[in-house]
Amino acid sequence: MKITDAQVEYVAQLARLELSPEEKARLRDQLNSILEYMEKLNELNTDEVEPTSHVLPITNVMKEDRVEPSLSREASLANAPNHEDGHIRVPKIIE
């Protein structure tokens, strides 16, 4: 299967990309080489290979959930550049 210029333009339009003619040609060639490689991979016999979701074994490393005391109001306001009445003051963003 070969990628055509029309297909490259369609994908560029979907991705909202404006490509020069040289970029389109380079992208077409790159996509074609990817597809050629995938065709080579499809020739391999994978009947005895178990399906995997990842090439490496992955385990989740989770920390034990513990209740700990939170920061005091004074400590949390200590680094605030501007605070008033126990609250952090921020610039107004809505007019």
N, C-alpha and C positions, 0 to 999 in steps of 0.2 A: 504494500500500500504506500503510495507516494502522496505527500502533502502538496496541494496546489497553492498557487498564489492567492486564489480566491478564498481558500480556507484560512490562510495566514491573515488576510485582511479581515475576515469574519472574526477570528479570535482576537485580533488587535482591537476591533471595534467593541467586542464584549468587554475587554479589559480597559477600554477607554485609553488606548495607546495610539499615539500618532507616530507612525514609523516612516522613515525615508525608504526609498526603493532599495537602497543597499542594505538597510536593516531588515527589510522584509525578506530579501534574498538570503541573508545570513540566518535569519530565524527559520526559514523554510528548510535550509540545508541542515541546521541543527536538529529540527524536529524529524526530518527524514532519517538522520543518523540514529536518533533515539529509537525510532520505529524499526529500523534494520536490526539494531541490537536486540530489541524485544523479540523479533522474529527468530533470531539465533537462540535466544533463551527458550522459546516455545518448542524448539527441536529437542530439548533435553527430556529424558525420560524421568519423570518425577513420581512414578507410581508408588515407589517405596518410601517416599519422603512424607513425613507427617506435616500437616499444615501447622504453621506457627503465626502468632501475631507479632512476634519480634524475634530478631536473630539472637538476642542475648536473654538469659533468664532474668526477669525483672521481679523484684519484691518491693513492696511498699514499706518504707521505714517510717513508722509512726511513733511519736512520742506519747507517753502516757498523759492522759488528760488529768490535770490537777487544778484544784481551785487554789489560787494564790492571791494575796492582797494586791489591790491595784494601787496606782500612784495616788498620792494625796492631791488635793486641789492645788496647793501651793507648789508642789513639785511639778505638776503638769503645766502650770502657768509660768514656771521659772524661766523657760526659754522662749516664751511667747513675746514677740516684739512689741505688742500692744495689747493690754488687757484692762478690763474695767469691771468692777463688781463681781469678780470671780468668773468672768467669761472672756474668751479671746475675741478681741475686736478685729474685724477684717474690713477691707475697703468695700464700699458699696459698689455692686456691679450692675444693678438694675436701676434705671433712671425712672 
